């Protein structure tokens, strides 16, 4: 690898023999980008590969796109790529040497400096000097340089192709709803809380002043409904972007009025999400007129909050065996006071019954569980399952039952019954639901608010699984994990995949509090 190429490892997933790449600036990581990244992740999952993004230093977008601000800062882009399951980021210096490489020379440059088996791009991909190379050029070069090419169609909304420039335009117009729709998440601004001049406090509406990264694109001036994340908590907010014309201000300010919050948070890093544009920033003729308008703004936002909180929120969690997804799911349910379903336990229960009655015929198993449905409940600490009043909760936690559960998971009839149980349970939910396990975000609730895929380094997964199953034979557990992965990834019906619009969480070495903090941020941004 040439010394000028920066290689950044984005997670702790083990290094694999094969690597799939994509190439681009990826500003914003909008729905179009996400469709490429999700395709990469799932291709890598099937082919036991790592994923990598080839991107460029800031010179490229500044020179060729005339940009001075971005939808994502450097740190935010790195975090978002990691959350989309990308293992490596390769940052190339956009100097005169690189700019003048022909398409053929660019691919040769990549081949010389890294081993890769596949490149995945959008169907409008251009590369090389003067952007003279396109998808057909890449396909032709792949024959000589021995790699596979995958082409992803562009992502459209209402017959309009999503682009970072369209999102910038929408933000600058104050069309935050359309911008968020194209992004696939709520646009956010992160920054340090700084001291202001306390005007808001003096007139009865205390605000926090946020200083963003100078490279972050700031949307149109005005009042927005939004939220703020402070430490590990989320607060409804009224967010102001503007120059305070009533006070003849000139400097751009970002301030947030936080509902139900009191405290000193100077120098804290907080994050704001923008959800709805309420009104433009205007100059008022008097302080009383301003205060009256602020009261109206807050009432309007409170009404929207009231309507929003009627909605049942759903978080789905899937992932690999031993990744810690059950611990994460239960912790989330407790944190948000949501109901919880461990769908893996439902499949294990059916697997246990198959072993107990020595019945592996799909129709007979379906008949058994339809005649006597498995009952389940979440008591706030434990997800408990019952069959004919007999509790199965502890009986189903064995390696053998897990392998049988993976096999019967291929039965369409079994899947339909268990999916129906989970959807019916939603009718009883009052606040929200965390659904953890098999196909939670791809099949059961594909329109969930937040869809997560949990994974970890395979050695860590082995240690956790051995402890969970009280099995001291780690080689046996590792073999069972590999077998389980293979079965889950390659099953014919609804194989294990990162859901569309989902996020990848690396749970290798992080604490549960750190993981919950990351997920809380994603939950606040979620649509």
C-alpha positions as CSV (number, residue, x, y, z in Angstrom):
1,X,0.0,0.0,0.0
2,X,1.4,3.4,-1.0
3,X,2.2,5.6,2.0
4,X,-0.1,8.4,0.7
5,X,-3.1,6.1,0.9
6,X,-4.7,6.3,4.4
7,X,-6.2,3.0,5.5
8,X,-8.8,3.4,8.3
9,X,-10.2,0.3,10.0
10,X,-13.8,1.2,10.9
11,X,-14.6,-1.8,13.2
12,X,-13.2,-4.8,14.9
13,X,-14.5,-7.5,12.5
14,X,-11.9,-10.1,11.7
15,X,-9.8,-9.7,8.5
16,X,-10.9,-12.0,5.7
17,X,-9.3,-13.2,2.5
18,X,-11.6,-11.3,0.1
19,X,-12.5,-7.6,-0.2
20,X,-15.4,-5.9,-2.0
21,X,-15.0,-2.2,-2.8
22,X,-17.0,0.8,-3.8
23,X,-15.7,4.2,-4.9
24,X,-17.1,7.7,-4.3
25,X,-17.4,10.8,-2.1
26,X,-20.5,9.5,-0.3
27,X,-21.4,13.0,1.1
28,X,-24.6,12.6,3.3
29,X,-24.7,8.8,2.8
30,X,-28.3,9.2,1.5
31,X,-30.7,6.5,0.5
32,X,-28.9,6.0,-2.9
33,X,-25.6,5.6,-1.1
34,X,-27.2,3.3,1.5
35,X,-28.6,1.0,-1.2
36,X,-25.0,0.5,-2.5
37,X,-23.6,0.0,0.9
38,X,-26.3,-2.5,2.0
39,X,-25.8,-4.4,-1.2
40,X,-22.0,-4.5,-0.5
41,X,-22.6,-5.7,3.1
42,X,-24.9,-8.5,2.1
43,X,-22.7,-9.6,-0.8
44,X,-19.8,-9.7,1.7
45,X,-21.9,-11.6,4.2
46,X,-22.7,-14.3,1.6
47,X,-19.1,-14.5,0.2
48,X,-17.3,-14.2,3.6
49,X,-15.6,-10.9,2.5
50,X,-14.6,-7.6,4.0
51,X,-16.1,-4.3,2.7
52,X,-14.1,-1.2,1.8
53,X,-14.8,2.3,0.5
54,X,-12.4,4.2,-1.7
55,X,-12.9,7.9,-1.2
56,X,-10.9,11.1,-1.6
57,X,-9.6,13.8,0.6
58,X,-11.6,17.1,0.8
59,X,-9.7,18.5,-2.3
60,X,-12.0,16.6,-4.6
61,X,-15.4,17.9,-3.6
62,X,-14.0,21.4,-3.0
63,X,-12.3,21.6,-6.4
64,X,-14.7,19.6,-8.6
65,X,-18.0,20.3,-6.9
66,X,-17.2,23.8,-5.6
67,X,-18.3,22.9,-2.1
68,X,-17.3,24.6,1.1
69,X,-19.6,22.7,3.4
70,X,-20.8,19.2,3.6
71,X,-23.8,17.1,4.7
72,X,-21.5,15.1,6.9
73,X,-18.2,16.1,8.5
74,X,-15.2,13.9,8.2
75,X,-15.9,12.2,11.6
76,X,-19.6,11.9,10.8
77,X,-18.9,10.2,7.5
78,X,-16.5,7.8,9.1
79,X,-19.1,6.9,11.8
80,X,-21.9,6.5,9.2
81,X,-19.8,4.2,7.0
82,X,-19.1,2.1,10.0
83,X,-22.8,2.0,10.9
84,X,-23.5,0.8,7.3
85,X,-21.2,-2.2,7.8
86,X,-18.1,-1.0,6.0
87,X,-14.9,-2.5,7.4
88,X,-12.3,-0.2,5.8
89,X,-12.0,3.3,4.4
90,X,-9.2,3.9,1.9
91,X,-8.6,7.7,1.5
92,X,-6.7,8.7,-1.6
93,X,-4.9,12.0,-2.1
94,X,-6.6,13.9,-4.9
95,X,-3.4,15.3,-6.3
96,X,-2.4,16.0,-9.9
97,X,-0.9,12.5,-10.3
98,X,-4.2,10.8,-9.4
99,X,-6.4,13.4,-11.3
100,X,-4.5,12.6,-14.5
101,X,-4.8,8.8,-14.4
102,X,-6.7,7.3,-17.2
103,X,-9.5,4.8,-16.3
104,X,-7.1,1.9,-17.1
105,X,-4.3,3.5,-15.1
106,X,-6.6,4.1,-12.1
107,X,-7.7,0.5,-11.9
108,X,-4.0,-0.6,-12.3
109,X,-3.1,1.7,-9.5
110,X,-5.8,0.1,-7.3
111,X,-4.7,-3.4,-8.3
112,X,-1.1,-2.6,-7.5
113,X,-1.9,-1.3,-4.0
114,X,-4.7,-3.6,-2.7
115,X,-6.2,-7.0,-3.2
116,X,-9.9,-7.0,-4.0
117,X,-12.3,-9.5,-5.6
118,X,-15.2,-7.2,-6.5
119,X,-16.2,-3.6,-7.2
120,X,-19.8,-2.4,-6.7
121,X,-20.9,0.9,-8.2
122,X,-24.1,2.8,-9.1
123,X,-25.0,2.7,-12.8
124,X,-24.0,6.4,-13.3
125,X,-20.4,5.7,-12.0
126,X,-17.7,7.8,-13.7
127,X,-13.9,7.5,-13.1
128,X,-10.5,8.4,-14.5
129,X,-9.2,11.6,-16.0
130,X,-12.0,13.9,-17.2
131,X,-14.5,11.3,-15.9
132,X,-14.1,9.4,-19.2
133,X,-14.6,5.9,-17.7
134,X,-18.0,4.6,-16.9
135,X,-19.6,1.2,-16.0
136,X,-18.9,-0.3,-19.4
137,X,-15.3,0.7,-19.1
138,X,-15.1,-0.8,-15.6
139,X,-16.7,-4.1,-16.9
140,X,-14.2,-4.3,-19.7
141,X,-11.2,-3.6,-17.4
142,X,-12.5,-6.2,-14.9
143,X,-11.7,-9.0,-17.5
144,X,-8.1,-8.0,-17.7
145,X,-7.6,-7.3,-14.0
146,X,-9.6,-10.3,-12.7
147,X,-12.3,-8.9,-10.5
148,X,-16.1,-8.9,-10.5
149,X,-18.3,-5.9,-11.1
150,X,-21.7,-5.4,-9.6
151,X,-23.9,-2.5,-10.8
152,X,-26.7,-1.1,-8.6
153,X,-29.5,0.9,-10.3
154,X,-29.9,4.5,-9.0
155,X,-32.3,5.1,-6.2
156,X,-35.4,7.1,-7.1
157,X,-38.0,8.9,-5.0
158,X,-41.1,9.9,-7.0
159,X,-39.2,9.3,-10.2
160,X,-36.4,11.6,-9.1
161,X,-32.9,10.3,-8.7
162,X,-31.5,11.1,-5.3
163,X,-28.3,13.1,-5.2
164,X,-26.3,14.9,-2.5
165,X,-26.8,18.2,-4.5
166,X,-30.6,17.8,-4.4
167,X,-30.4,17.3,-0.6
168,X,-28.3,20.4,-0.2
169,X,-30.8,22.4,-2.3
170,X,-33.7,21.1,-0.2
171,X,-31.9,22.1,3.0
172,X,-31.1,25.5,1.8
173,X,-34.8,26.0,0.9
174,X,-35.9,24.8,4.3
175,X,-37.6,21.7,2.8
176,X,-36.3,19.6,5.7
177,X,-39.0,16.9,5.2
178,X,-37.9,16.2,1.6
179,X,-34.3,16.3,2.6
180,X,-34.9,13.8,5.4
181,X,-36.9,11.6,3.0
182,X,-33.9,11.5,0.6
183,X,-31.4,10.9,3.4
184,X,-33.3,8.1,5.0
185,X,-32.7,9.7,8.4
186,X,-33.2,13.1,10.0
187,X,-30.6,15.7,9.2
188,X,-28.5,16.4,12.3
189,X,-26.1,19.0,13.5
190,X,-23.6,18.1,16.2
191,X,-21.7,20.7,18.2
192,X,-20.4,22.0,21.5
193,X,-22.7,24.0,23.8
194,X,-21.3,27.5,24.2
195,X,-22.2,30.5,26.3
196,X,-24.6,33.0,24.6
197,X,-25.8,36.4,25.7
198,X,-28.8,34.9,27.7
199,X,-31.4,36.9,25.8
200,X,-33.6,33.8,25.6
201,X,-33.4,33.3,29.4
202,X,-34.2,37.0,30.0
203,X,-37.4,36.8,28.0
204,X,-38.5,33.5,29.5
205,X,-37.3,31.1,26.9
206,X,-33.9,29.7,27.8
207,X,-32.0,28.1,25.0
208,X,-28.7,26.2,24.5
209,X,-26.3,27.7,21.9
210,X,-24.6,25.1,19.7
211,X,-21.4,25.7,17.8
212,X,-21.2,23.2,14.9
213,X,-18.2,22.0,12.9
214,X,-17.4,24.8,10.3
215,X,-17.5,22.2,7.5
216,X,-21.2,21.3,8.3
217,X,-23.9,22.6,5.9
218,X,-26.4,24.6,7.9
219,X,-30.0,24.7,6.5
220,X,-32.1,27.7,5.8
221,X,-32.7,30.1,8.7
222,X,-35.9,29.7,10.6
223,X,-37.6,27.8,13.4
224,X,-37.7,24.0,13.3
225,X,-39.3,21.2,15.3
226,X,-36.6,18.8,16.3
227,X,-34.9,16.8,19.0
228,X,-31.7,17.1,21.0
229,X,-29.6,14.3,22.4
230,X,-27.8,15.2,25.6
231,X,-25.6,12.4,27.0
232,X,-27.9,9.4,26.8
233,X,-31.2,11.2,26.8
234,X,-33.5,12.6,24.0
235,X,-35.4,15.9,24.4
236,X,-38.1,17.4,22.2
237,X,-36.9,20.8,21.0
238,X,-37.7,23.9,19.2
239,X,-34.6,24.8,17.2
240,X,-33.6,28.2,15.9
241,X,-31.2,28.9,13.1
242,X,-30.7,32.6,12.3
243,X,-29.0,35.9,13.0
244,X,-31.6,37.3,15.5
245,X,-32.8,40.2,13.3
246,X,-35.0,41.6,16.0
247,X,-31.8,42.4,18.0
248,X,-29.9,43.5,14.8
249,X,-27.7,40.5,15.0
250,X,-25.3,39.5,12.2
251,X,-23.6,36.3,13.4
252,X,-25.4,33.0,12.6
253,X,-26.7,31.3,15.7
254,X,-28.0,27.8,16.3
255,X,-30.1,27.6,19.5
256,X,-32.4,25.0,20.9
257,X,-35.2,25.4,23.4
258,X,-35.4,22.0,25.2
259,X,-38.7,20.8,26.6
260,X,-38.6,19.4,30.1
261,X,-34.9,20.1,30.6
262,X,-33.0,21.9,33.3
263,X,-29.3,22.0,33.9
264,X,-25.9,23.4,32.9
265,X,-24.4,21.7,29.9
266,X,-21.8,24.2,28.8
267,X,-19.0,22.5,26.8
268,X,-21.0,19.3,26.3
269,X,-21.2,17.9,22.8
270,X,-24.9,17.5,21.8
271,X,-26.7,16.6,18.7
272,X,-29.8,18.2,17.2
273,X,-32.1,16.7,14.6
274,X,-34.3,18.8,12.4
275,X,-37.8,17.3,11.7
276,X,-40.1,20.0,10.4
277,X,-39.7,23.6,9.2
278,X,-42.1,25.8,11.2
279,X,-41.5,29.3,10.0
280,X,-38.8,31.6,8.6
281,X,-36.6,33.9,10.7
282,X,-38.1,37.4,10.7
283,X,-37.6,40.7,12.4
284,X,-40.3,41.7,15.0
285,X,-41.1,45.3,15.8
286,X,-41.1,44.7,19.6
287,X,-40.0,42.3,22.3
288,X,-43.6,41.6,23.2
289,X,-44.4,40.7,19.6
290,X,-41.4,38.3,19.5
291,X,-42.5,36.6,22.8
292,X,-46.0,36.2,21.5
293,X,-44.7,34.5,18.4
294,X,-42.4,32.2,20.4
295,X,-45.3,31.1,22.5
296,X,-47.3,30.3,19.3
297,X,-44.3,28.4,17.9
298,X,-44.0,26.3,21.1
299,X,-47.7,25.5,21.2
300,X,-47.6,24.4,17.6
301,X,-44.6,22.2,18.2
302,X,-46.2,20.8,21.4
303,X,-49.2,19.7,19.4
304,X,-47.0,18.0,16.9
305,X,-45.2,16.2,19.8
306,X,-48.5,15.1,21.2
307,X,-49.6,13.6,17.9
308,X,-46.1,12.0,17.4
309,X,-46.2,10.3,20.8
310,X,-49.4,8.4,19.9
311,X,-47.4,6.4,17.4
312,X,-46.1,2.9,18.4
313,X,-42.3,2.8,17.7
314,X,-40.6,-0.4,16.6
315,X,-37.0,-1.3,16.8
316,X,-35.8,-4.6,15.2
317,X,-32.6,-6.3,16.0
318,X,-31.1,-9.2,14.0
319,X,-27.6,-10.4,13.6
320,X,-25.2,-13.3,14.1
321,X,-25.1,-15.9,16.9
322,X,-23.1,-14.8,19.9
323,X,-23.0,-11.2,18.8
324,X,-24.7,-10.1,22.1
325,X,-27.9,-9.0,20.3
326,X,-30.2,-10.4,23.0
327,X,-28.4,-8.5,25.8
328,X,-28.7,-5.3,23.7
329,X,-32.3,-5.9,22.8
330,X,-33.3,-6.4,26.4
331,X,-31.4,-3.4,27.6
332,X,-33.1,-1.2,24.9
333,X,-36.5,-2.5,26.0
334,X,-35.7,-1.4,29.6
335,X,-34.2,1.9,28.6
336,X,-37.2,3.0,26.5
337,X,-39.8,1.1,28.6
338,X,-40.8,-0.9,25.5
339,X,-42.2,-4.4,25.1
340,X,-39.8,-7.1,23.9
341,X,-40.0,-10.2,21.8
342,X,-37.1,-12.7,21.4
343,X,-38.2,-14.3,18.2
344,X,-35.2,-16.6,18.3
345,X,-36.7,-18.1,21.5
346,X,-39.9,-18.8,19.6
347,X,-38.0,-20.7,16.9
348,X,-36.0,-22.5,19.6
349,X,-39.2,-23.5,21.3
350,X,-40.5,-25.1,18.1
351,X,-37.1,-26.7,17.6
352,X,-37.3,-28.1,21.1
353,X,-40.8,-29.5,20.4
354,X,-39.5,-31.1,17.2
355,X,-36.8,-32.8,19.2
356,X,-39.1,-33.8,22.1
357,X,-41.7,-35.4,19.8
358,X,-39.2,-36.5,17.2
359,X,-41.2,-34.8,14.5
360,X,-39.4,-32.9,11.7
361,X,-42.2,-32.9,9.2
362,X,-43.3,-29.3,8.4
363,X,-47.0,-30.0,8.2
364,X,-47.1,-31.9,11.5
365,X,-45.1,-29.3,13.3
366,X,-47.4,-26.5,12.1
367,X,-50.4,-28.6,13.2
368,X,-48.9,-29.0,16.7
369,X,-48.1,-25.3,17.2
370,X,-51.4,-24.2,15.8
371,X,-53.3,-26.5,18.1
372,X,-51.4,-25.4,21.1
373,X,-49.8,-22.0,20.5
374,X,-46.6,-21.2,22.3
375,X,-47.3,-18.5,24.8
376,X,-44.8,-15.8,25.6
377,X,-44.3,-12.7,27.8
378,X,-41.7,-10.1,28.8
379,X,-41.5,-9.6,32.5
380,X,-39.0,-6.7,32.3
381,X,-36.1,-9.0,32.9
382,X,-36.7,-12.2,31.1
383,X,-38.5,-13.3,27.9
384,X,-40.4,-16.4,28.9
385,X,-42.0,-19.0,26.7
386,X,-44.5,-21.7,27.6
387,X,-46.1,-24.7,25.9
388,X,-49.2,-26.2,27.6
389,X,-48.3,-24.4,30.8
390,X,-44.8,-25.9,30.8
391,X,-42.1,-23.2,30.9
392,X,-39.5,-23.8,28.1
393,X,-37.3,-20.7,28.8
394,X,-34.3,-22.5,30.2
395,X,-34.8,-25.8,28.3
396,X,-34.2,-24.2,24.9
397,X,-30.8,-22.7,25.6
398,X,-28.6,-25.4,24.1
399,X,-26.4,-25.7,21.0
400,X,-28.4,-28.6,19.7
401,X,-31.7,-26.8,19.9
402,X,-30.2,-23.8,18.2
403,X,-29.1,-25.8,15.2
404,X,-32.5,-27.5,14.9
405,X,-34.1,-24.0,15.2
406,X,-32.0,-22.8,12.2
407,X,-33.1,-25.9,10.2
408,X,-36.8,-25.6,10.9
409,X,-36.5,-21.9,10.1
410,X,-36.4,-22.9,6.5
411,X,-40.0,-24.2,6.7
412,X,-42.3,-21.6,5.2
413,X,-45.3,-22.8,7.3
414,X,-43.4,-22.4,10.6
415,X,-42.2,-19.0,9.6
416,X,-45.7,-17.8,8.7
417,X,-47.1,-19.0,12.1
418,X,-44.4,-17.4,14.2
419,X,-44.5,-14.1,12.1
420,X,-48.2,-14.0,12.8
421,X,-47.7,-14.4,16.5
422,X,-45.3,-11.5,16.5
423,X,-47.5,-9.2,14.5
424,X,-50.6,-10.0,16.6
425,X,-48.5,-9.1,19.8
426,X,-48.1,-5.6,18.4
427,X,-51.8,-5.0,19.1
428,X,-51.1,-5.2,22.8
429,X,-48.2,-2.8,22.8
430,X,-48.7,0.6,24.4
431,X,-45.4,2.5,23.8
432,X,-43.1,0.6,21.6
433,X,-41.6,-2.8,20.8
434,X,-38.1,-4.2,20.5
435,X,-38.2,-7.3,18.3
436,X,-35.0,-9.3,18.4
437,X,-34.1,-12.3,16.2
438,X,-34.8,-14.0,13.0
439,X,-35.8,-11.7,10.1
440,X,-37.2,-9.1,12.5
441,X,-36.4,-6.2,10.2
442,X,-36.6,-7.9,6.8
443,X,-39.8,-9.9,7.1
444,X,-41.8,-9.3,10.3
445,X,-41.6,-5.5,10.5
446,X,-39.8,-4.1,7.3
447,X,-41.2,-0.7,8.0
448,X,-39.8,-0.5,11.6
449,X,-38.6,2.9,12.8
450,X,-35.1,1.5,13.4
451,X,-33.6,-1.7,12.1
452,X,-30.3,-3.0,13.5
453,X,-27.9,-5.8,12.6
454,X,-25.5,-6.8,15.4
455,X,-22.2,-8.5,14.8
456,X,-18.8,-9.0,16.6
457,X,-15.4,-10.4,16.0
458,X,-15.9,-14.2,15.7
459,X,-13.5,-15.0,18.6
460,X,-15.5,-12.7,20.9
461,X,-18.7,-14.3,19.7
462,X,-17.3,-17.7,20.5
463,X,-16.4,-16.7,24.0
464,X,-19.9,-15.2,24.7
465,X,-21.7,-18.2,23.2
466,X,-19.7,-20.6,25.2
467,X,-20.6,-18.7,28.4
468,X,-24.2,-18.4,27.4
469,X,-24.5,-22.1,26.8
470,X,-22.3,-23.1,29.7
471,X,-20.1,-25.0,27.3
472,X,-16.4,-25.2,28.0
473,X,-15.5,-26.8,24.7
474,X,-14.8,-23.6,22.7
475,X,-13.7,-25.4,19.6
476,X,-17.1,-27.1,19.5
477,X,-18.9,-23.8,20.0
478,X,-16.8,-22.1,17.3
479,X,-17.7,-24.9,14.9
480,X,-21.4,-24.5,15.8
481,X,-21.2,-20.7,15.2
482,X,-19.7,-21.2,11.8
483,X,-22.4,-23.8,11.0
484,X,-25.1,-21.6,12.3
485,X,-23.8,-18.6,10.3
486,X,-23.7,-20.7,7.1
487,X,-27.3,-22.0,7.7
488,X,-28.7,-18.5,8.5
489,X,-26.9,-16.8,5.6
490,X,-27.7,-19.4,3.0
491,X,-31.2,-20.6,3.9
492,X,-33.6,-20.4,0.9
493,X,-36.3,-18.6,2.7
494,X,-35.5,-15.2,4.2
495,X,-31.8,-15.6,4.7
496,X,-29.9,-13.4,7.3
497,X,-29.3,-10.0,5.8
498,X,-28.8,-6.3,6.7
499,X,-32.4,-4.9,6.3
500,X,-33.0,-2.1,3.8
501,X,-32.3,1.2,5.7
502,X,-30.7,-0.8,8.5
503,X,-27.6,-0.1,10.6
504,X,-24.7,-2.3,11.5
505,X,-23.5,-2.3,15.2
506,X,-20.1,-3.8,16.0
507,X,-20.4,-5.2,19.5
508,X,-16.9,-6.7,19.8
509,X,-15.3,-4.6,22.5
510,X,-17.8,-1.9,23.4
511,X,-19.6,-1.8,26.7
512,X,-23.4,-2.1,26.8
513,X,-23.6,1.6,27.8
514,X,-21.6,2.6,24.8
515,X,-23.8,0.5,22.5
516,X,-27.0,2.0,24.0
517,X,-25.6,5.5,23.5
518,X,-25.0,4.8,19.8
519,X,-28.4,3.2,19.3
520,X,-30.1,6.1,21.1
521,X,-28.6,8.5,18.6
522,X,-29.8,6.3,15.7
523,X,-33.2,6.1,17.3
524,X,-33.4,9.9,17.5
525,X,-32.4,10.2,13.8
526,X,-34.7,7.4,12.7
527,X,-37.7,8.1,10.4
